[in-house]
Amino acid sequence: MQKLLSTKEVAEFLGVNEKMVYTLINEKELPASKITGKWLFPKDLVEQWVASRTINYPKKPQSAVEIPDLLLIAGSNDILFDNALTLFRRQNPGKAVFFGNLGSLGGLKALRQGLCHIATSHLAPEDAAENDISSAASQQDDFPAVVNFCRREQGWLVPKGNSNRVQGVADIGAKQLTIANRPLDASTRILLDREFKKAGLDCRNIKGYEREFQSHLEVGLEVLAGRADTGLAIRAVATLLDLDFVPLRWERFDLLIPKNDFFAQSTQLFLELLHSDSFRRLAEGFSGYDLDLSGKMVYPQEP
């Protein structure tokens, strides 16, 4: 088990007084658990909380774009995106393209460290229907350009027939259902935690919360196999596995590209693919996608 810090210890770790710690819990969502009347703080989560609020990063030592004919992509996974990469490889046999499934936050970290050309992300705010990556971009001088790949529908995967009558997150707690969860760096996990918080549910009481799966498809397979009653994932998975789907929200799935790498040949070839008829035909084979914004710059935008 990870080390747990006391209120005094976390105050020393953050360089603030103990009174400020309680303010950070209430206002800034500092990770904390109250056990037998005492606040305890998992050190690894506190470190992640601090890292997620870092705004000034060292310049990356070298851009990955300097390697010819190589396209490195990292971040959130998506079924249509995986198939688009296959299409890109087929149309550009001289290019090598690799994807690392690190989750939205992991992709952002890789981008900052110069480990990839493009990061995929669907970071979602608490109180908006679209993601807030553009507003985050506008607050930083050297933030990457943001190009939309697609909009997609997220919701609850349930077995065919939805015998548990799942209509939303409240049913998970009320009916003591088992879920299939995603890793901490996945935006779907962030969305799930926010839904639990809005419903007033303690995630520690949710069955299966500690079981993490790397992709939407893996979550779907857990539901299909009966090892989980539900899980948050995209509609395309429900269609592929013949599961029922309870809609939650539409979201943007974006490509984040450093300005220095934007006009690299491999990057531009991939962006051109999004405007092609072959990509549109590919998308028609999957449900739960909207391509109205696909290939368009969403940040920065012209006045």
Buried (B, 14 or more C-beta within 10 A) or exposed (E): EEEBBBBEBBBEBBEEEEEEBBEBBEEEEBBBEEEEEEBBBBBEBBEBBEEEEEEEEEEBEEEBBEBEEBBBBBBBBBBBBEBBBEBBEEBBEEBBBEBBBBBBBBBBBBBBBBBBBBBBBBBBBEEEEBBBBBEBBEEEEEBBBBBBBBBBBBBBBBBEEBEBEBEEBBBBBEEEBBBBBBBBBBBBBBBBBBBBBEBEBEBEEBBBBEBBBBBBBBBBBBBBEEEBBBBBBBBBBBBBBEBBBBEBBBBBBBBBBBEBBBEBEBBEBBBEBBEEEEBEEBBEEBBBBBBEBBBEBBBEEEE
